[in-house]
């Protein structure tokens, strides 16, 4: 009897130890969705579809991209926060994960509490673009002009506290110039405003503006990252043009609802990293100014913390408040 109870207890312990592995062993068993908190088109939507396609082909289950734009990515984020924590609803998280908490006073979610990092997919440094008729050919010239005409030069963005807004706000703060922010509902109208010469400039992603640069419909003055971009090797960085401490890089990565089984998170992380670091995928991203990053969920979490700390200072100094 005693031996039987001991064996039973040991068997029960083994079952408990193995139980957490079960979700990952069968995952995915049905279609999953990746929520992109932006409209179709643009770098977030395009790169999310690359990830979704890779996962679908690898595991033989559809990973569907669902666009849920609006409210500084808040609508899409909330759709994932409220979803079951089973690995079948994922968020293609943007830089807003690190900025919204500082800019919005009454968020209905806490990113640190309600979401878990899965994999940092890409870093997205921008480029500062202007209409070809603008009288400055370099960033130095733009800053010099802005100092003589405070507040007269405008820049578009995809919304309050989004990466294009904060990249230009940081530039304004470090250069000691006053620029006027004009928010739009999405990347397409923000870019169109520059093309139509309705606003002076935009901190754009490379894929969206590159065709217009090649066609002579836009002019690039600087790249916002720490190094020159492969797609535009002759374009100097902001730091090279006098603002030595300047660096403004957006990012995109997969997150999941808090409580998602650790084994599923790790399985997703490994497969996403494998897909994104394929030479043909990495080179395709590099050609458009996107840097693929592989790492653990903990690496991604640490990156979010650094991003949050960096942008919170810009938001505080600029008095930026979302929802107004």
N, C-alpha and C positions, 0 to 999 in steps of 0.2 A: 504493500500500500504506500509506504513511504517512498520507495523507489519510483512508483507510478506517479506520485504527486510531484517528485523532483523532476522527472522526465517531462511531465506536463508543464511545469513551470518553465523549464528550459525551452520547450517547444514554443510556449507562448511568448517568451522573450525574443526568440528568433523571428517569430511572425511580426512582432512589433518593430524589430530592427529593420525588417525587409519592407514593411508597409509603405514607408515614404517613397520607395523606389517605384511602386506600382504606377503612379500617375505618369511618370516619364517613360516607362517601358512601353505603354500603349499610345503615348502622345505622338502626333495628333490622330485622333480617331474620327474627327469630323471637320468640316470647314472652319477656318478661323478668320478673323478680320483684323486688319491693321488700320486704326483710325488716324487719319492725317488731318490735323486741325486747320487746314488751309484749303483753298479751292483747287480744282484740277489744274494741272500745268505748274510750272515752276520747279525749283530744285527739290523741295520737300516731297511733292507728289511724285516726281520722276524717280528719285532715289528710293522712295518707299516701294515703288512698283518693282524696282530691281530686286530688292530684298524679298518682297512677296513672291515674285516669280521664282527666285532661287529656292525658297522654302517649299513652294508648291511642287517644283520639279523633283526636289530631293526626297520629300516625304510622301508624294502622291496624294496629297490632300490640298484642296484650294485654300490659299491665303489671299483673301480679298481685301483690296484697298477701299476704304470708306472715307470719303471726304466730308468732314464736319467743320466747316469754317465759321469764323466769327468771334468777336469779343476777345481779341488778343490771345487767340487759341483756347480760350476758356471753355467754349462750347464743346470742342472736341475732347479736351482734357476731362471735363465732367462726365462725358459719355463713357470714358474708360474707368474713371474712379467709381462709378456706380455699377459697373459690370461685374459679373461673377469672377472671382480670383481663380480661374481654372486654366489660364493660358490660351483661351480661345478669343479673347479680346485684348489687343495690344495697342499701345500708343506710339506713334512716330513722333517722339517728343522734340520740340524745338527749344531754342534759347529761352523762350517765355517761361519755361519751368524754373529758370534761375532768376527771372526778373519780375514776374507778376507779384510775388509776395511783397516786394519793396514798393511797387507802384500802385497796387490795388488794396484798399483798406479793408474790404469786406468780401474777400474770396470765400467761396463755399467749399473749398478744398485746401488741404495742406499737402503740398507735393512730397515733403519728407515723410509724412505719416501715411498718405493714401496711395503712393506709388512706389514701386521698386525698380531700380535700374536693371536692365538686361544686357544691353550692348550699345556702346557709343559707336555709331556708324560712320559719321563724317564730320569734319571741320569745314566750315564754309566762310573763308575770308571774303570780304567784299571788295568792290572797286568804286571809287567816287567818280561819278559820271556827270557831265553837263551837256547842254545843247551846243552844237558846233558854233553857234553865233556868240557864245559867251566870250568876253574879251580876255579871259585868262587861259593860258596854255599849260600851266603847271599849278600844283597846289600852292606853292609859295606865292605865286601871282594872285591866286584866289584869296588867300589870307590877307595879302597886302591890300587888295581892293576892299575886302570886307571890313577892314579896320577903318577905312575912310567912309564907309557907308553902312553903319551899324543897323542891323535889322532889315535891310532892304533886300538881301539875298535870301531866297527861300529853299527849303528842301522838302521833298515828299518822303513818305514812309508808308509802311503797311499797317500803321496804327500806333497808338500810344504805347511806349515801353517795348516796342518790337525792336529787333536787331537794327533795321535801317534807321530807326529813330535814335537809338542809343549810340550807334556808331558816329552819327553826326553830332549828337550832343556832346560826346566825349571830345570830338575834334574841336568843337566850339569852345569848350572849357579849357582845353590845353593850349589852344591857339590864342585865347583871349579875344575872341570875336563874338558878335551877336548875330546868329542866323535864325530865321523864322521857320518854325516847323509847320508843315501842312500835311496832316494825316489823311490817308486814303484807305478804302476798304479792300485791301489786297494788293499783291505785287503788280498785277497787270495795269490797274489804273495809276499806280504810283509811277511806273515806268512811262506810261503814255503821257503823263503830265510833263515829264522832261522832254520827251520826243516832240510834244506840241509846244514846248517853250513856255508852258504855264507856270512852272517852277524852275528854279535855277539848277538844282542838283539832286542826286540820290545816291545813297550808299547801296549799290545794287549787287546782286550776286552775278557771277560771271556768265553762267549759261544763258540767263535771260537777256543780257545786254550785248553779248559777244557778236551776234549777227548784225546788230545795229551799229556797233563799232566798226566792223569790217565794211559796212555799207556807207560809212561816213555820216550816219545820222546822229551819232553821239560821239563825244570825246571823253576819254578816260584821263583823269589827272593823277590818280594814285591808287595803290592797293592797300587795304586796311590791315592785312596780316603782317606777321613778323618777317616774311621773306617774299621775294617776287614770285609771281605765279607762272607756271609752265605755259599756260595759255597766252600770257602776255608778258614775255620775258623782258621787254624793254620798258615796262611800266614800273617806275620806282615805288617803293613803299612810302607811307606817310612818314615813318621814322626817318627815312633817307632824306626827306625834304624839310627837316628841321625840328620835328616833334619826336625826340628820341625815345620817349617812354610810351608812345602811342601804340596800341595794339587792340584791334576790335575784330574778333572772330566769332561767327555764329557756329552753332553745332546742331546736329540731329542724331537721335538715337532711339532705340526701342526701350520702352518701359512697360510695366504690367501693373495691374491692381495689386495693392498690398495684400499679402496672404497667398499669393500664387506659389504653389509648391516649389521649393528650392531646386528640386531635380529638374523641373520643367524650365526654370530660369536658366540653369546651367546648360541644358540641352539646346535651348534656343541660342544662348550666347555662343556656344561652340560652332553651331551651324551657320549663324550669321557671320561670325568672324571668318569662317572658311570660305563662305561665298564672296564676301567683300574683298578678301585679300587674293582672290584669283587674279593673276597678272592682267588678264584681258579686262576685268572689271575695274581694277585699280587704275589702269592706264586710261580707261574711258572717263573715269571721274577726274583724273589729273588734268586731262585735256580741257575740262570745263572749270578748272579752278577749285575742285573739291578734293580734299585730302582724306583718304580712307584711314580709319584708326581701328586697330584691333586691341582688345583688352578684356579683362574680367569685369563682371558686374561691379566689383568693388572699385576698380579703376574708373569706371563711369561715374559711380557715386562720388568719388573724390573730385573728379573733374567738375561735376555739377556744383559742389561746394565752393571750389575755386572761382567758378563763373559767377556764382551768387555773390560772393564777397567782392569781386571786381565791379560788377554792375551796380550793386547797391550804393556804392559811393557816388557813381555818376548820377543815379536817380535822385539821391538825397541832395547833392549839390545843385542839380538842375531843378529841384522842386517839382519833379514829374509825378503827376497823379492820374492814374487811369480812371475811366468812367466819368470824366467831367466833360 
